[in-house]
Amino acid sequence: MLYKAMVKTTIMLEDKLYQELVAESVKEYGSTRKLSLLINKRLKASKAKAPRKKLTLRIIDLGRRVTEKEIEDAIDEGFAEAIKWSA
């Protein structure tokens, strides 16, 4: 397989996930030497399957400038309200 650019990095995997990937790599390729290839294939497949969410923003005209403090307070109130819903 030909790559235009590759980056070498370190990632932390949960033990169970790592064991599953190793087992799949051994099954598919006969060793763990192609583990990176397997991870790349899985990431590309999951990215292709993931539906893109369309974000719609609503703009509300309050007729005045809103201060940063007012925005932070509104966010805090929203979080407090959401916590009430989950309780």
C-alpha positions as a Python dict, from the first residue, in 0.01 Angstrom:
ca = {
    (1, 'M'): (0, 0, 0),
    (2, 'L'): (139, 342, -95),
    (3, 'Y'): (111, 633, 148),
    (4, 'K'): (164, 998, 60),
    (5, 'A'): (267, 1088, 414),
    (6, 'M'): (295, 897, 738),
    (7, 'V'): (333, 1018, 1092),
    (8, 'K'): (477, 809, 1370),
    (9, 'T'): (298, 860, 1701),
    (10, 'T'): (229, 689, 2029),
    (11, 'I'): (-127, 620, 2139),
    (12, 'M'): (-257, 470, 2460),
    (13, 'L'): (-504, 185, 2407),
    (14, 'E'): (-716, 7, 2661),
    (15, 'D'): (-582, -343, 2724),
    (16, 'K'): (-892, -518, 2593),
    (17, 'L'): (-897, -310, 2273),
    (18, 'Y'): (-527, -377, 2218),
    (19, 'Q'): (-579, -751, 2261),
    (20, 'E'): (-866, -745, 2009),
    (21, 'L'): (-652, -554, 1757),
    (22, 'V'): (-358, -789, 1803),
    (23, 'A'): (-582, -1093, 1758),
    (24, 'E'): (-736, -945, 1443),
    (25, 'S'): (-393, -852, 1305),
    (26, 'V'): (-261, -1204, 1362),
    (27, 'K'): (-572, -1354, 1205),
    (28, 'E'): (-568, -1124, 900),
    (29, 'Y'): (-194, -1077, 841),
    (30, 'G'): (-29, -1362, 1032),
    (31, 'S'): (155, -1132, 1272),
    (32, 'T'): (132, -800, 1459),
    (33, 'R'): (373, -629, 1219),
    (34, 'K'): (78, -481, 1028),
    (35, 'L'): (-101, -350, 1338),
    (36, 'S'): (-65, 9, 1215),
    (37, 'L'): (-223, -84, 883),
    (38, 'L'): (-515, -247, 1063),
    (39, 'I'): (-568, 57, 1289),
    (40, 'N'): (-555, 291, 987),
    (41, 'K'): (-810, 77, 801),
    (42, 'R'): (-1043, 75, 1103),
    (43, 'L'): (-1017, 451, 1156),
    (44, 'K'): (-1087, 522, 790),
    (45, 'A'): (-1386, 286, 792),
    (46, 'S'): (-1536, 440, 1105),
    (47, 'K'): (-1482, 791, 968),
    (48, 'A'): (-1659, 698, 644),
    (49, 'K'): (-1955, 547, 831),
    (50, 'A'): (-2002, 833, 1077),
    (51, 'P'): (-2289, 1056, 968),
    (52, 'R'): (-2212, 1423, 962),
    (53, 'K'): (-2438, 1632, 1176),
    (54, 'K'): (-2566, 1951, 1028),
    (55, 'L'): (-2540, 2230, 1280),
    (56, 'T'): (-2802, 2500, 1275),
    (57, 'L'): (-2736, 2816, 1470),
    (58, 'R'): (-3010, 3051, 1573),
    (59, 'I'): (-2927, 3417, 1606),
    (60, 'I'): (-3132, 3609, 1857),
    (61, 'D'): (-3130, 3987, 1852),
    (62, 'L'): (-3148, 4115, 2208),
    (63, 'G'): (-3123, 4473, 2094),
    (64, 'R'): (-2804, 4529, 2295),
    (65, 'R'): (-2453, 4394, 2344),
    (66, 'V'): (-2431, 4102, 2582),
    (67, 'T'): (-2138, 4100, 2822),
    (68, 'E'): (-1903, 3808, 2863),
    (69, 'K'): (-2023, 3771, 3225),
    (70, 'E'): (-2387, 3745, 3110),
    (71, 'I'): (-2292, 3473, 2861),
    (72, 'E'): (-2097, 3278, 3126),
    (73, 'D'): (-2389, 3309, 3371),
    (74, 'A'): (-2632, 3184, 3106),
    (75, 'I'): (-2407, 2885, 3034),
    (76, 'D'): (-2380, 2805, 3406),
    (77, 'E'): (-2760, 2827, 3443),
    (78, 'G'): (-2802, 2596, 3145),
    (79, 'F'): (-2567, 2338, 3298),
    (80, 'A'): (-2748, 2364, 3631),
    (81, 'E'): (-3079, 2309, 3455),
    (82, 'A'): (-2946, 2011, 3259),
    (83, 'I'): (-2820, 1852, 3581),
    (84, 'K'): (-3172, 1882, 3726),
    (85, 'W'): (-3310, 1692, 3424),
    (86, 'S'): (-3075, 1400, 3478),
    (87, 'A'): (-3153, 1372, 3849),
}
